[in-house]
Every structure is written in structure tokens, then in C-alpha cells.
């Protein structure tokens, strides 16, 4: 019974915190531009509006893909500890998360591909190329963390960090942490790696044919994605937290730092992004893995 | 958000959402588009009213026809308007969509936009300043509140009239009718 309550609680917290982050990003970027900016609840207003519009469906796979990607994100959420709350703590761990993180882009690709718009196809191919780019360093980082703590359970990793200090205070994991910082904008789709949506060149990419409630669901999926990327970083390297409030505070700090990067950087092209992702973060993560294997 | 609007939000969330989140289709038909970049960027900042430009008609619910409409741009205007999800709001921007403006005797611009598309409101002027866009947005809020921004309903009801006018000026249209009452 408590597990079901925890599952519902986690999903709603993720929606609220993710949408708050999206609203905050618009507000912070507006302040950096010296604008006043929209109210911080603007994404919620947008979603209310989108659910009250007519939406055009483009086929069965179009509807199914969005549900698929939302379900993938929700399942990943259940494996991530929020403070002490983690409904599926006993099963899986980092390896399962690594597999499940691919479901969300796959669902969006299925759904956007059904719409048969050339811009959507370009966006989807960019999305998968970018995923291929950041999955390699991400796997190396996960391997380093799992080797250092000698476990695959993310709850165990958080507990060990609470006893012995953040992962950043462990010298062998320092390089892996820096590599994760370098790929985090690619995971949550912030500006140097924003080429998936790119409204100015491919008219918002996979989202081209979405309108009405379909766009609302993809916005919620994006909020989940932001939440997952940052909370994974906080759990692995910033020590997790004992209670959810402190956990969200850490997430907020990380997100605001990446917003500043987002506000001042231009967009990379996809091949520049792949070249970057497979050079510096991968080298750092590989060096980190070797250091961890020597020291442990 | 105002505290005294909470009652309104609870009574009709859909209407309030449509008021405060107008996603404008970023589609330039003429010279009037030159007033839109200062409107949406740091100088006048339309985002504080919830107005942001979006790239595709599927995501938009506000259509600003900026400037004169030539016969060639009328075709994509109609197609974009028909792709937008309802409820959608159409605003003619500048004098030219109203009555032709300085192109009143031109052979290849249309003179009255509302013969071809249902228009919810007009912004007069040549050029209207960005402040006029904000006046138009606040006026559109009042219209939405009173249920008078019903251009999409008029378009659906009088679709035969609009389609006939479109075919008269553009010749045979290569897309099927949007509604069945033709």
C-alpha cells in the first residue's frame, strides 16, 4: 500500500518539480536578457491551454509513442531515490536505469516518425545521434561509480555517500564527476546541445506535428527528462539527501548553474556535438574509470 | 498572477489558459514582420503577457497576418490557418489586410482579408508600433473573456462562403475542404 502511495507521490512530485524547472528556466533566461519574463507558472498555463485545444492525431503509432515515452520516463523515476523514498529500491539499479533511459527518446521517435514530416525526421535522427554521443561517456561514468562503491544499487551508493561524504570528495571519482558535468546539458537538452528542437532551423524538430494535448504530453515528458537527468547527477555525485526538501534544493542549484550556461552559449551543430562528446567527456570518463580500477 | 483571478481560473480554466498563453505563429507575410522582433525580444518582451512565437502552425493559436497579403501568400496563410488547432485567433496587423492600405489598386494583393479568412480583430496603422500589439493582445483577452473571439466558429459555420471566395481568387485549390458543409 505504501509502495503505491509512494509511486503516485513520486510521479506528481516529478511533474510539479519538472514544470517548475521549465518555468524557472524561462524566467531566469528572461532576467539574463534584461527582460521581465513570463510568470513562473507559465508552463502550467500552457499545459492547461493545450489540454483544452483540439489535437490532430496522425495515426495509432503517433498516440502510442507518446504514452510509451511517458511510461519509460515514469519507470525510470521509480528507480531513482528521492531522499529516502525509492519504491523499487530492491530491484535493478544503475544497469536497469541505463537501459530504461533509452525508452523515452525511442517512444518520441516512433511517435514523431508517424507524422511523416521531414523536419521531424531530421530532429529524430539528431536525437538518436546525440543519445549515442552521451551514452558512451555515461556508461563509463556509471562503470566507474559502480566499481568505486562496489555495488550496482543506486540506493546503496547514496547511503555510502551519506556515510563517507559526496562522491566529489572521493579523489578517484573526481574525473568521472567532471565528465558527467560536461554531458549533463546533452542529457537534459539545454543550449549547447539544443539542436534536437532548434525552432529556428528545423521548426522544433520531433515536435513539429504536435498540437493540443499531444504537445502537452510531450511537455510533461520533457519535464520528466529534466528531472531524471539532474536527479541522477545529484544521487551519484552530490550525495543524494536524507530528506526530499534538501534533495530538491541540490537539484535547483545544479539546474540554475546549467541555465547560466544555456543562456550564454550558442547552439552546436550535431557533428560538432558528437565530436565534442566523444572527445573530452569520454577521455575524462575513461581516465576516471582507469583511476578507479587502480585505486580500488 | 493576480489573486482575484483565482475564482475565474477555477470556473473556466480552459478560457483563462487560452487568454494567458497565446502562442503566435511566426509567419511573415509582408513588411509588418519588422515590428515583431522588437516586440518579442528584450525591448518590449511580449513573453510577460504569455505571447511567444512558435515555429509550426500545429502548436500555435494566434495568427498575426503582418502586412499586405499577396495572392501568393494567401495560399499558405489559408493552409496554416486550417492546420492550427481550435480555438484559434486571427489578427490582421497593419492597414493592408484591412482594406488594401497603400496597395489599394494593386493587381496582385487582396484588399479585404476577412473575405477569405475569419478575422477576430485588427491592428490599424502603417506600421503599428509594438505598443499597439500589446493593446491588441489585451483587447483580445477581453474578447476571449466575453466569448466574442469566435472567428474559428464563424469560419466553420460560413465555410462555404470562405471557400467560394478562396476558389474565386486562387483558382482550383489543391487541398480538400476542411469542413464538410461545402
Boltz contact constraints between the chains, C-beta under 6 A:
constraints:
  - contact:
      token1: [A, 33]
      token2: [B, 42]
      max_distance: 6.0
  - contact:
      token1: [A, 34]
      token2: [B, 42]
      max_distance: 6.0
  - contact:
      token1: [A, 35]
      token2: [B, 42]
      max_distance: 6.0
  - contact:
      token1: [A, 35]
      token2: [B, 45]
      max_distance: 6.0
  - contact:
      token1: [A, 36]
      token2: [B, 45]
      max_distance: 6.0
  - contact:
      token1: [A, 36]
      token2: [B, 48]
      max_distance: 6.0
  - contact:
      token1: [A, 38]
      token2: [B, 47]
      max_distance: 6.0
  - contact:
      token1: [A, 38]
      token2: [B, 48]
      max_distance: 6.0
  - contact:
      token1: [A, 39]
      token2: [B, 1]
      max_distance: 6.0
  - contact:
      token1: [A, 45]
      token2: [B, 17]
      max_distance: 6.0
  - contact:
      token1: [A, 45]
      token2: [B, 20]
      max_distance: 6.0
  - contact:
      token1: [A, 45]
      token2: [B, 21]
      max_distance: 6.0
  - contact:
      token1: [A, 46]
      token2: [B, 21]
      max_distance: 6.0
  - contact:
      token1: [A, 48]
      token2: [B, 13]
      max_distance: 6.0
  - contact:
      token1: [A, 48]
      token2: [B, 17]
      max_distance: 6.0
  - contact:
      token1: [A, 49]
      token2: [B, 17]
      max_distance: 6.0
  - contact:
      token1: [A, 49]
      token2: [B, 18]
      max_distance: 6.0
  - contact:
      token1: [A, 49]
      token2: [B, 21]
      max_distance: 6.0
  - contact:
      token1: [A, 52]
      token2: [B, 14]
      max_distance: 6.0
  - contact:
      token1: [A, 52]
      token2: [B, 17]
      max_distance: 6.0
  - contact:
      token1: [A, 53]
      token2: [B, 85]
      max_distance: 6.0
  - contact:
      token1: [A, 54]
      token2: [B, 85]
      max_distance: 6.0
  - contact:
      token1: [A, 54]
      token2: [B, 86]
      max_distance: 6.0
  - contact:
      token1: [A, 199]
      token2: [B, 55]
      max_distance: 6.0
  - contact:
      token1: [A, 203]
      token2: [B, 55]
      max_distance: 6.0
  - contact:
      token1: [A, 203]
      token2: [B, 56]
      max_distance: 6.0
  - contact:
      token1: [A, 204]
      token2: [B, 55]
      max_distance: 6.0
  - contact:
      token1: [A, 208]
      token2: [B, 56]
      max_distance: 6.0
  - contact:
      token1: [A, 209]
      token2: [B, 58]
      max_distance: 6.0
  - contact:
      token1: [A, 211]
      token2: [B, 58]
      max_distance: 6.0
  - contact:
      token1: [A, 211]
      token2: [B, 59]
      max_distance: 6.0
  - contact:
      token1: [A, 211]
      token2: [B, 85]
      max_distance: 6.0
  - contact:
      token1: [A, 212]
      token2: [B, 85]
      max_distance: 6.0
  - contact:
      token1: [A, 215]
      token2: [B, 59]
      max_distance: 6.0
